[in-house]
């Protein structure tokens, strides 16, 4: 263990002691929250210490329900326990009174554990004392995983990656170490969970959030959907809300649509919050204080289309509108073809293949032999009516067409990627011809560079990204930290040029973009972005890929040709000789 981690652990232990003796100051409270946010791996140690202290300091006698007198407690007040007389080795027998005393002690311990059940993370032991009515049959599952974005789970059974469509039984506890996960409950409610977070799926209408960030969409059929936290209970009364719970028990509640009822666990009064209201609750202020409503703090909830598709039990759904095949046109277009790629480049792809699908294609320059990973439901190689062109740069006879997908699909269902033959460890440039048809404010596509290909749920949102957002070209290292160019025009071809740099650093920390540059504009980019605190520190680029956003309509199309990587601005903007 390094000295920094050891110092942080000692500081956390000291602050925890201050919490337990109720002497934590506001400044120490803020520092504790900062430590647990920056070092989420310490959250479990902190919560375990709180639970252990609660058990050790529990007062058995003051926790007994009103009307129960332990000193006069009679064995007859409990279900009859039949015990056989037990002989010892010397022939003596244990008296009936001794047996009753032992049973009574066990029952008293059971009462104490039951009264402190909120601090225990164990399931109650079934004790058969009398015949009771059979319980109604439980549902085989109460929730389903719809999709993820960069999610890292910690689960003994499922591991760090959980597949879309996985169903969860009642009582299932999920620990999301980082990233985003969207879940549909059998009641019809949908939530998005953002890590680090720990949640228990109690029933189709109830979940317990120990800590983390959550937003919920609750349709009419799931009215009354409830989120329990250590300090408050949130009961939905209509549509959309969000909550943030830290390991100390502080909770924010934001109401986006409709209203919710919020009840502190230790108070009888219920507070009704309506749309556009937000309140912060803490141990010192159980009635809450008004704060600013911040919808951008929360990830997008599951779409109604996702919830409807999952209701059928078949999820993810199967694409119902496949691309048309153009094999004959492709083969004809490639006859006597000259490549659209310039010479002397690091890597390049003109998408010149006789087949219609990009999946497992191994052409291009400077790429790994494994070929492309691409979903044929959303991408195809096709012959355009007119070649893509900007200025003197002209694409080839074929282009890559990517389209949007129905909102019932997972957010990151549409993605393609390929490894490079040689990793990029120094500054490099890229260029691509781009045309978008069906442009509106919600459309998104990104070209990303990373050191790993990632799983199906990887968004690569914390590495160099270039693309389209809010009808403009952008560059970014992380979400909501973009640098933008001027607006695009629907249906027109653009030349997008970018540079990924290591500026006095061992990792890439600066991005530059040019849109339709005329002449040598290598020193005058349209936008510049620096590496932020939340971005990934990338030493080398092994993989590149593209993806289209969740809200890109099925009828929209992104056309890409002449993707080029090179060492200089001139190498990626020169026409083919």
N, C-alpha and C positions, 0 to 999 in steps of 0.2 A: 504494500500500500504506500503511495507517495505521501510526502509531508502535507501537501495541499489538502488531499482528501481526508487525512487524519485530523487536520486542523478543523475542517468543516464538520466532521463527525463530532468532535469535542464541543464545538460551538453549538451544534444542534442539540446535543445532550444537555448542555447548560440551559438552553432556551426551553427545552422540554420540561426540565425541573421547574422553571419559572411558571410554565403553564400549569403544572400540577399543583403548585402552591398558590395559584391565583395572584401572582405578583408581576405578571408580564406587563411591561409598559407598551405604549403605542409604538414607540420606535423599535422595541424588541419584537413586537407583533409583525411589523413590516419586514424586519430582517428575517424572521422565521418563514414568512411567506416567500420571500426572495430565495432563500436556501432551497425550500421544497420545490419551487418552480424551476430553479436552475439545475437541481440534482434530484430528478424524479425517482431515481433508484433508492433514495433514502426515505421515501414516503412510507413504505411498508414498515421500516424500522420504527418510524415515529408513531404510526398508528398502533403498532403492536405494544409499544411502551405505554401508550395511553390506556389501552385495554387491560394490560397487566396491572397497572396501578389501580384501575377501577375495581378489579376483582380483589386485589389485596386489601384495599381500603374499604370494601363494602361492609356495612354494619348490618349483620344478620337480623338483630332484634328490631332496629328501627325500620327495616324493610318489610316486616311482617304485615300483612293486610290488617286493616282496622277490624277489631272484634275478635282477633285470634290472640289468646294468651298462652305463651309458650310454657309458663310455669305450671299452668293447670291443664295443659293439653293432655287429653285422654286418648289412648290407643283406639278406643271404639269410634272416635271421630273420623277415622280413616278406613278405607276398604280393608276387610278382613284378610289377613295373610296367614295361610296355613303352613306351619313349619313342623317337621318331624323332630323328635328328640334325638340329639346327637350325642353319642358316647365318646368320651375321651379315652386315651390309652390306658388310664388307671381306673377306668370303669365309672368315672363320675359323669353326670349328665349336666348339660347346660339348661338352666331353668327357663321356664316359659317367660318369666319377667325379663331375664337377660335378653332373650330373643326379641321381645317387644321393644326393649330399650334400643337395641341395634337398629331395628327397622325404623323406629321413630327418628333416630339420628340421621339415617339415610334420607328419610322423607324431608327432614328439616333442611338438609343440604340441597335437596331437590328444589325446595321452595326458594332458597336463596339464589340458586342458579337461574331459576325461572324469572325471579324478580329483576335480575341483572342481565336478562337475555340480550338486551341491546348491546352489551359489551362483549358478548361471546360470539365466536364465529364457528359454532358447531351446531349440528342438528340435534333436536331433542331425542332422548332415548324413549322408545315406547315401553310403557309399563302396563301390563295387563292386570287390572284390579277388578274390573266388572265388565259385563257384557254390555256393549253400546250399539247404537244403530250404525250400520255400515255407512262409510263416507261415500259421497258421490264419486263416480269414476273421474280421475284427473285427465286433462288433455295430454296427449302424447308430446306436444310441444306448445310453447306459448309465443315463440318469436322466430324470425328468419333473417339471416344476414342478406341484405340486398346488394351492397357494394362497399368498396373501401377506396381510400386514397392514401397511399404511402403508409398503410397501417402495419404496425408491429404489435402483435398480441403476445401475451404470456399465458399459455394454457397447457396444462399437463397432458391433455388428451389430443388437442388440435394443433399445438405448436405455435410458431410465430406467424403463420399465414393460415387464414380460415377462408375456405372457398365460398364464393357466392352461392346462395341457396341453402347454406347450412342451417339446420333447424335446431333450436335450443329448447330444452325441457324447462319446466318450472323450477325455480331455484338456481338456475345456471348463473354462475358468477363469471364475469368477463373483465379481464384487466387489459386495457389498451395502453400500451407503453407510449406510443406516439402515433400520429396520423389521424385519420378519420374513418369511422365506420357507420353505415346506415342500416337500421334494423326496422323490420315491420313486426308489430305485435298482432296476434290473432284477432284482437278486437278491431283491427283496422288502423290503429294509431301507428305513426311512423316517427322515428327519432334519428338524429344524427349525433354521434358521440365523438368528441375530440379529445385525444390523449395529451398528457397522461390522465387516465380516468379509470375508475373502478365502479362497475354497476352490477346489480343483481336483478335478473328478470323474474319477478315474483309470480306474476299471473298475466293473462292477456290484457288486464286493465291496470297493472301496477308494476313499478320498478323502483329499486332503491339505489340512489346515486350516492356513493360514499364520498367521492370527490371527482372533479373533472368538469367538463363543459358539455352541455346538452341543449339541443333545440328540438322541438316537437311540432308535428302537424297532426291535429286530431280531428278527423271528420265526425259527422253527426253520430254515426253508429258507435263511436268510441267515447261518447260523452261521459265525463267523469274520470277519464284517464288520470292516474295519480303518480307523482314522483315524490318519494320520500327521501329526505336528506337527514344528516345527523341532527340538524337544528330545526328544520321546517318541513311541512308537508304541502305540496303543490297539487291542487285538484283543478284540472282543466274544465272550463265551462264554455269553451268555444274556440277552436281552430289552431292558433299558433302562439307559442311562447318559447323562451329560452331561459336557461339557468346556468350559473357558474358557482361551483362549490369548491372551496379550498380545503386542505386537510385539517385546518383549524375549525372547520364548521361554518365559517362565514359563507353566506350565500347571496347571490344576486338573482333577481327574477325580472325578466323583461317580457312584456306582453306586446306582441306585434299585431294580433287580430283577436277579437272576441274579448274574453276575460278569464281570469283564474282566481280561485280562492287560495289564500296562503295562511296556514295556521302554524305558529311556532309550536314545537313539540312540548314545551314546558308551560304553555299558556293556553287559556280557554278561548281567547278572542280570535276570530278569524278576520283576516283583511282581504277585501275584494279589490283586485287590481283590474283595470280596464285597459283597452288598447292604448298604446303610446305611453304607458306608465312603466316605470322601473324602480325597484326598491332594493336596498342593501340591508340584510339582516346579519346580526352578530350576537354573540353571547351577552355583550354589554347593552345591546339595543334590540330586544326581541320584537318590538313593534315596527322596526325598520325605519329607514330614512330614504327619502327620494333621491334618485340619481338619474343621470342622463340615459335615455334609451339609446342603445347602440346596436342596431341590427347587424352591422358589419363585423361585429365581434364573433358572430356565429356562422358556421358553415351552412350550406344549403340543406334543407330537410329533404327527405325522399319526395319525389314527385307523385302526384295522384296517379299518374300512369304506372309508376313502379309499384305502388301499393295495390292497384287493381290487378296487375300482372301476377304479383306474388300471391294474391288471394286464390288464384286458380291452382296453386301448388306447383306449377311448372315454371321454374325460374332458375337462371335467366331465360327469357323467351327466345324463340328461334326467329331469325329474320324472315319475314314473309314476302319481301319484295326484292329478289336477287337482281344483281346487275345483268343486263343483256350481254350475251357473248359476242365478241367481234374477232374471233380467231382468224377468219379468212382475210379480213381487212388488215389485221396486224401483219400477217405473213406477207401480204402484197406490199405493204408500206415498207417493209424491211429489205425488199429486193434492191440491190445496188445502192444501199444506203451508206451515207457517210456520217460518222459520229458527230454529235453536237458538242462533244467535250474538247476543250483546248488541250494543248500539250504542256508538259512540265508542271502538272498539278500534283497535290498530295493524294487526293481522292476525288471521285466524281461519279455521278450516276445520271444517265440520259434516259433510263427506263426503256431501253431498246430490247424488247423480248417478243418472241413469237406468240407466247401464251397470253391469256387475258388476266391472269392473277399474278400479283407480285410475290406471293407466298413462296419461299424457298428459292427464289431466283438468285443466281450467283454471279451475274455480270457486273458491269461497272469497272471502275479503276480504284485500286487501293483499299478494297474491302475484304473482309474475312471470307473464307470459303464456305462457311455455314449458310450464307444466303440470308434473305430478308425474312423477318417474322411480320406477317400482316394478316388481318382478318378479311377474307374475300367477300364477306357480307357488306363491307364498307369501302373497300378499295378495289380498283381495277386498272389495268393498262388499256388505253384506248387510242384510237386515231382521231384527232380533232379535225374539224372542218378546215381550220386554218392553223398553221403552226404558230406557237407562242413566240413573240418577238418584242424586243424593246431596243430601239436604236439599231446598232449594228449587230446586236446579239440575237441569234435565232436558235430556237429549240429544234429538236429532231422531229421525225414523223409521228412519234408517239409521245404520250404524256401520262402521268399518273393522275388519276381522278379519285378523290376521296369525297365521300358525301356524309352528311349528318345522319344521325340515327334517332329512332323514336325515343321519346322520353321515358318509356318503360324500361329501357336498357340501363345497365350499370353506367355510372358517370364516365368511367374510363374504358368502356367496352371497345372504343375505336382507337387503336394505337398500332404503330408500325415501328420497327427498329432493326438496326444491323450493326454488327461489330466492324471496327476498322482493322485492316491488316497490321498496321503499325500504330501504336498509341501516339496521340499528340501531346507533347510535353512542353512545347514552346508556343509563342504567339502564332495565331493562324487567322486567315480570312476565309469567308465563304460567300457564295452568291447563289441565287436561285430565281428563276422566272416563276411568277405567281399570278394567278387570276382567280377571283372569287365571284361566284354567281349566287345571288340571293342574299346579299349583304344587308344586315341590320345590326342593331346595338348589342344583341345577345351573342353574336357569333364569335367563335374563338378557334384559332389553331396555333400550335406552337412547334417550332423546330428546336429540339433540345440536344445538349451534349452532356454526357455523364461517363463515369467510370464503370458503371454496371448497367445491364439491360433492365434489371428489376423484374418484378412479377406483373401479373395482369392488372393489379391494382396500383401500380406505380405511376404517379403523375409527373415525376421528375420536375417538380415545381421549385426546388431549392438549388438548381444548377442553371448554367447559362441557357436562357430561352430567348428565342426571337419568333415573332409571328404577328398575328392579328388579334386585336382586342378593342372593343368599343369603336369599331370602324377605323382604327388607326394601326399602323405598324408599331411594334414595341420591342424593347430589349429589357431583360430583367434577370436578377439572380434569385428573387423570391417574390411571392404573391404580393400584390399591392405596392410594389416598389419599382414600378416601371418607368422607363423613359420613352416618350412617344414621338412619332413623326407626324406629318400632316395626314389628313384623312384620305382613305382610299376612295376609289370610284368603282361602283358595282360593274362587273363584267369587263374591266380593263386589265391589261397585262402590265405588271410592275416588275422591276428589277430590285430585289432586296439584297443588300450587301451588309455583312457584319464582320466584326473583328472581336476575337476573344484573346485577352491579354493577361500576362503576368507582369504587373508594374512594380518593380523592386520587391518581388515576393516569390515564394516557392510555389504558390498556388494561384490559379486564375482569379483576378480580382477587379477586372475592368472590362466593360462591354461597350462597343460603339456600333451604330447602325447608320446606313445611308439608304435612301430611297430614290431610285432613278437618278443616280449621280451622273453629272455631265462633266467630262474631262477628268483630270487628276484631282480628286477631292479627298485624298487620303488623310489630309490634315484638318478637314472641316466636316466631321460627322454631323448628322441631323439630331442625334441624341446620344448621351453618354450615361452609363450607369456604373456605380461603384459597388463593390461587394458589401453586403449588409451583415449585421450580427446573426441573423437567422439563417443565412445561406450556408450551403455545404462548401467546405474548403476542398477544392478539387485540384489535385496535383497533375492529373493526366486524364485525357479523354480517350476512352476505349470504344464507346458506343455513341451513335447518333440515332435520332428517331423523330417522329412527328405524331401529333395527336390532334383530334378535333374535340371541341368542347361539348358538354352535356346538352346545352340548349341550342345546338346547331340543328336546324330543321332537316328532315329527311330529304326535302327537295333541294337543299343547298348543295353546291359543289365547289370543291377546292381543286384547282388544276396546278400541278407543279411539273417543271421540266428544268433540265440543265442545272442540277445541284452540284456545285463545285467547291472544293476546299483547296486552298493554296497558301503559300508563304507570304505573298505580297498582294497588295491591292490590285496591281496590274494583272497578276496571274489569274484572278477570278473574274475580271471584267473585260478581258480581251476576247475578241471574236475568234471563231475557229479559222485557222489558216486555210 
